[in-house]
Amino acid sequence: MYPTKLKIKKKQKKMNLRGQTRMSDPKELIDIYDENLTKIGVADRNEAHKNGAWHRAFHCWIVSGLDDGSVLFQKKGHNKTLFPDYLDVTAAGHYRAGETLSEGGIREVAEELGINIRIEDLVPLGIKFDIAKTSTILNHEFCDVFLYRKDTRASDYKPNTDEVEGLVEINIKEGLDLFSGLKKSATAKGIEWNNNDGIWRDVSMEVKTTSFVPRVDPYYYRIFIAARGLLKGDRFLSI
C-alpha cells in the first residue's frame, strides 16, 4: 500500500512520446504500479519519489569489445540532487506515462548520449528491483536492464551536457577485481565536461567501490559478469 499523501491520477493527458533533448522534469508524469507490476495510475515523478510509489525505469549498459572489453559508466552531474559526481548506469531514466519500452528506452539513450539505437539490438538482462531511501527520497523502481554492444571509445561520444557530465570506461577484468574485493581500485578513462572552457576533456582516474552510486545489491559486479559473458558470445545472460 502507498501513503495516503500520494496523489494518483487515474486519467492522464496525451503526451508527446517522441521526446526532445532536455533536462529531466521532476513533475513529468510517470505510470505507477503495485508490488506485482500491475499499473494502478499516474503520478508526477517528484511525488512518486517522495512517497515511495513503485514505477518503472530503463537501464542501458554499453559494453565495448575494444582492449579486452570494458563497461561504460556515466558520471552524474555535480548539480544532481542525489549522488552528484558519482558513477552510474551508462544511460538510464524513467518511462513517461504511457510510453512503451521501445519508445522510452530509445529516447533516454538519444537524450543522454546522442546516439540512436534499435530496440532489437538491446540484450535483455531482466528486471532489477531498485530500492533506496534518503532524507528526502523513497525510491521503489522496477528497472528494465539491458546491455548494448558498441565498440567505441568513451571519447567518441558527444553526450548532452544538460544530462551528462562525464563518460568513463572501466576494463571488465579490473571491474571484476574491484567489485569482487580482489583489488581496492580500478582505472576509469574517458571524457569530462569542462564548464569553464565549454569543452570535453580527457580524464583518467582511479575509482573505488565508493565512487559509484550505492546500491544494496552487487549490481555493478553482476553487470561486469554479464558484460564478460556478452563478449564471449553467451546467449543466456541475466541480472
Buried (B, 14 or more C-beta within 10 A) or exposed (E): EBEEEBEBBEEBEEEEBEBEEEEBEEEEBBBBBEEEEEEBBBBBBBBBBBBBBBBBBBBBBBBBBEEEBBBBBBBBBEEEEBBEEBBBBBBBBBBBBBBEBEBBBBBBBBBBBBBEBEEEEBBEBEBBEBBBEEEEBBBBBBBBBBBBBBEBBBBEBEBBEEBBBBBBBBBBBBBBBBBEEEBEBBBBBBBBBEEEEEEBEEBEBEBEBEBBBEEEEEBBBBBBBBBBBBBEEEEEBEB
